[in-house]
Amino acid sequence: MKKIAVIGVGNIGGSIVSGILQSEKYKAEQLIATRGKNESLDDLKEKGIYATYDNLEAVEKADIVILALKPYLIQPVLQELKPKLKKDKHVIVSVATKNTLADLENNSIKGMPVFRVIPNTAASVGESVNSICSKNATPEQEGLILDIFNQIGESLLISESLINPATVLASSGTAYAIRYVRAMIQAGIQLGLDEKSSRKMVIQTVKGAMELLQQTGNHPEAEIDRVTTPGGSTITGLNELENNGFSSAIIKAMKSATDSIS
């Protein structure tokens, strides 16, 4: 039974822990979690997780080490963990941006299996998108990391060269999608709906639209065509969006966000 240490259970680390716990495949006793010494461990212990302030202790007990840290902390924490890392036992997984696979290997042990995984906060409800790349990993190790992160959503192996755009689409994309939802809710209120009703309508509409695409496999434009009638309100609204640069603004935002990571 593989033991999984999550080093730094904050926002994204907490989402990963919550998502894993909601799955039926991994149990609380397989999880080890650490936090900074000024943060409480009580909520983790109440879930049956082995929680500690000692990163070295966590690594000694673990097989998979997930670094859920700010990018600037990855190097110093790896240096801290290095005396306890074993190439034939441990697999290192970083969920931080900017630190490359080469960085992870150089700050741990040469030949160490290392992974970069970019999840998003929907991990806490089992709906994350997890982009994964690796170095020095066997197919079995890749399968294991895919399986772990599949418990919190959908995972795919990609080239490291595509990690930055994947980060913007699937991680930052959560915020962009929610900003769209917020704007729709505001429109509903302006048109006379109360906030609660507007929010319920918009969230369910967006959820339903995504399910349509997921289940049918249709191109988005095909589903748009199904609700766009000549002279109707849908085409009127769509044309207004495009006249104001809707698609262009989204593409430019994605490009700008990707450039900011590089």
QUITACOR-V184151 format. One record per pair of residues at least 12 apart in sequence whose C-alpha atoms are under 7 Angstrom apart, sorted by the first residue. I is the first residue (numbers start at 1). J is the second residue. Records with the same first field share a line. If there is no record, write none. Layout:
# QUITACOR-V184151
I = J ; J
This chain:
# QUITACOR-V184151
2 = 30 ; 63
3 = 30 ; 31 ; 62 ; 63 ; 64
4 = 30 ; 31 ; 32 ; 62 ; 63 ; 64 ; 65
5 = 31 ; 32 ; 33 ; 58 ; 59 ; 62 ; 64 ; 65 ; 66
6 = 32 ; 33 ; 34 ; 65 ; 66 ; 67 ; 68
7 = 33 ; 34 ; 35 ; 55 ; 66 ; 67 ; 68
8 = 34 ; 35 ; 67 ; 68 ; 69
9 = 33 ; 34 ; 35 ; 68
12 = 68 ; 121
13 = 68
15 = 121 ; 123 ; 124
16 = 123 ; 124 ; 152
18 = 124
19 = 123 ; 124 ; 125 ; 126 ; 151 ; 152
20 = 151 ; 152
23 = 151
28 = 47 ; 48 ; 49
29 = 48 ; 49 ; 50
31 = 49 ; 50
32 = 49 ; 50 ; 51 ; 58
33 = 50 ; 51 ; 52
34 = 51 ; 52 ; 53 ; 54 ; 55
35 = 53
36 = 53
37 = 53
56 = 81 ; 84
59 = 84
60 = 84
63 = 89 ; 90 ; 91
64 = 90 ; 91 ; 92
65 = 90 ; 91 ; 92 ; 93
66 = 92 ; 93 ; 94
67 = 93 ; 94 ; 95
68 = 94 ; 95 ; 96
69 = 96
70 = 96
71 = 96 ; 97 ; 98 ; 99
75 = 107
78 = 107 ; 108
79 = 107 ; 108
82 = 108
87 = 109 ; 112
91 = 113 ; 114
92 = 113 ; 114 ; 115
93 = 114 ; 115 ; 116 ; 117
94 = 115 ; 116 ; 117
95 = 116 ; 117 ; 118
98 = 261
101 = 114 ; 115 ; 116 ; 134 ; 135
111 = 136
112 = 136
113 = 135 ; 136 ; 137
114 = 134 ; 135 ; 136 ; 137
115 = 132 ; 133 ; 134 ; 135
116 = 132 ; 133 ; 134
117 = 130 ; 131 ; 132 ; 133
118 = 130 ; 131 ; 132 ; 167 ; 171
119 = 131 ; 171
120 = 170 ; 171
123 = 152 ; 153
126 = 151 ; 152 ; 153
127 = 152 ; 153
128 = 152 ; 153 ; 154
129 = 153 ; 154 ; 155 ; 170
130 = 149 ; 154 ; 155 ; 156
131 = 155 ; 156 ; 157 ; 158 ; 166
132 = 156 ; 157 ; 158
133 = 157 ; 158 ; 159 ; 160
164 = 258 ; 261
165 = 258
168 = 254 ; 257 ; 258
181 = 202 ; 203
184 = 202
185 = 198 ; 199 ; 202
